[in-house]
Amino acid sequence: MGTAKRVAVLLSIYLSWASADQTQTIKSPGEPFSKKRTIFKKKKKSVLELRPFTNENGSKEIWVQGRSRETVQHWAGLIDDFLQPYRSQNASADSTIHQCGNNPPPENGVCEVDVSSFGPCNPQSHYGYTDSPCIFLRLNNVPNGWMPEFYNDSYIPEKMPYVLRHHIWKEKQKGNTNRVWVSCKGNYAPDAEFIGSVKYYPEQAFPSHYFGASGKKNFLSPLVAVHFERPRNGVVINVWCTAWAANIPYELGTINFDLMLDS
């Protein structure tokens, strides 16, 4: 094939590709995962959702003013409203709702999200909004019946924090696998220093037995409560939280916000 003709063919292929509806297949190098994969649009919102929102526009700036009773009640009220459907689920006698433990629900059933499992992130402590705030994370914007592909084996993405890698290794020794792992960290070096200790409740992951039931009656997406035990007072901390599964691209599984403690 002559040079001019080869260039024309390549240009034609490129233009066909560029004009097509762009999609992103969620996959990862390394271990071979299943052939069937969920496809998300490139412009789709993050699949990781943060609560509380700080205003009606959904901006992600959390300013903790522990000396202000009004402000503490504001944050606690936002979380109370967010958790109300979960409390209603816990109180329901509907036969489709099950306390699953580490097991999947029966056919046509869903697993209960236990609101008493969030440790210090509870209404009695105002969810920590005096000096050690909590946020809540859940997966959203995923198709009904979506199933994650888990990081249980030797392949771990380079961007995953070392602390989480070590945590996964320890959990594997206990038999706790098949989870969408979660991490929250300071974005830059000063943020990493100022963020302090971070704890997760009921665990640092979304367990596998919840997935596959989305779209069913009474289904609620599982939650992870993230407790910032002692963030540095008086500085803005840029926090990045990520949900880790082999078929969630990093850019779609990450959400960030600014945290400032003024107590």
ABEGO torsion letter per residue (X at the ends): XBAAAAAAAAAAAAAAAAABBBBBBBBBBEBBBBABBBBBBAABBBABBBOBBABAAGBBBBBBBAABAAAAAAAAAAAAAAAAAAAAAAABABAABBBAEABBBBBGBBBBBBAAAAEABBAAAGGGAAABBBBBBBBBGBBBGBBBBBBABABBBAABBAAAAAAAAAAAAAGBBGBBBBBBBBABAAAAAAAEBBBBOABABBBAAABGABGBBGBBBBBBBBBBABBBBGBBBBBBBBBBBAABBAAAABBBBBBBBBX
